[in-house]
Amino acid sequence: MELKVQKLVLTEDLAVTKILNWLRQQDGPVLAWENPDQSTRLFASQIALQPMTEQITFAAVSQWLDTVRSQLQLTGASQWQDVHVVGGFLFDMQDLRLQNWGALSSGLIFIPKILLSYHANKWQLIVVSAQTVDLENLLTQIKQQSALKTAATELFAYHEVMPRKWAASVEKIVQQIQQQKVNKVVLARTAEGQLGSYCPENIWLQLQKQHPNAYHILLRAKNAALLSATPERLVKFANGQVLTGAVAGTTTKINDAKIDHKRAQALLQDPKNLGEHQLVVQGITTALQQLNLQVQHPKQPQILATANLQHLFTPIQAHGRFDPLQILAKLHPTPALGGDPKQTALTLICQEELQGRGLFGAPIGYLTLAQTGEWAVNIRSGLLKEQTLTLWAGAGIVADSDPTSELQETSNKLKSLLLAFNVKD
Ligand SMILES: C=C(O[C@H]1C=CC=C(C(=O)O)[C@@H]1O)C(=O)O
């Protein structure tokens, strides 16, 4: 069966609240994704094509894309830019403790049947389907929606899951580091709560309001919805360049300019956080150099501020000939989410964490057939399955980590999303 690509370029702006209201009525899968400067926004619904594989690895998706080109009836190379592959990978294909993740438990990568995309200040409606679809009519349906209204949600029975057990794992990891078995491990833990009635698209809107300097992501399939307001980009492919960065090292932010500035200055000089950060810069640089890319980055980190935290951040740029999926495979997980060395850290994560990470810490984003794209690292993230909310947060454990302060840091990270799930009328 051959699929056609149809496109309508819009001359007007579209209200995201209307798109969300339309998306809310779609069975799914559904993706709502925008980057922090809102230069790219994607709202996708239904599957036109999905990789025919049990294991959605980077290599499998790469192979699948080779066959996709032959299944699509493309009228010219300019259409490559229109076909978006979207979704999220699993954090670790070796760790299949995924009972929480429901319909998302294999990760989810697909070419959407319907996509509203916003790139370079322009909205486009792109449909990939065997049938001819009346695009004008579909657009009218979306434009005629009313704006999605804020709906109340109530979070109750919120609790962090076995924090003392996690602190004991931190101590264990610190010992392993001191015995030079590993240099850094990012150890994550969870918190859980129960929700009354809720609307995932509404929570996305809350995240957008409360976390202006972040990606805003919803990936929803059947009984599972993942939501994220992550500040961390894994990688962007644009104009033949690879744009990535290291985000690691954390202090709090209370929205008092003087105090926050003081904390930021202390973070920029703190040897423990600088060491933790440097391992990420080094890990990313080495990975890209191994792919024969020329890498550049400033010597000193800067501050990346979120709604309630401040991080050390080093932007990293690379150029040369590259294959995006090969870069994703090589970068993920960076030592900001896995550790150093990568494989040892992943084994320890699997041993010490109480549940599989599923899509936590994993790449979520898009790639076009023209090899452009952008992937966020799915942190500051929660999973909704039926009425249960699970939040994840991790912290980089290094030789001088103190379990109590790592507990506090992960508690702050867990709490950063809470407000979005507890909305009063
Ligand atoms: C793993 C997380 O954060 C990473 C990103 C920024 C700072 C980090 C840190 O300071 O440990 C982590 O590497 C998380 O928020 O769950």
The ligand as an ORCA input file, in Angstrom:
! r2SCAN-3c Opt
* xyz 0 1
  C      18.321     13.356     35.821
  C      17.857     14.569     36.036
  O      18.594     15.709     35.860
  C      19.775     15.727     35.103
  C      19.767     17.018     34.406
  C      20.170     18.163     35.050
  C      20.880     18.077     36.254
  C      21.254     16.876     36.768
  C      22.020     16.809     38.027
  O      22.423     17.865     38.531
  O      22.191     15.720     38.569
  C      20.959     15.597     36.052
  O      22.099     15.219     35.362
  C      16.470     14.807     36.458
  O      16.057     15.960     36.550
  O      15.742     13.831     36.687
*
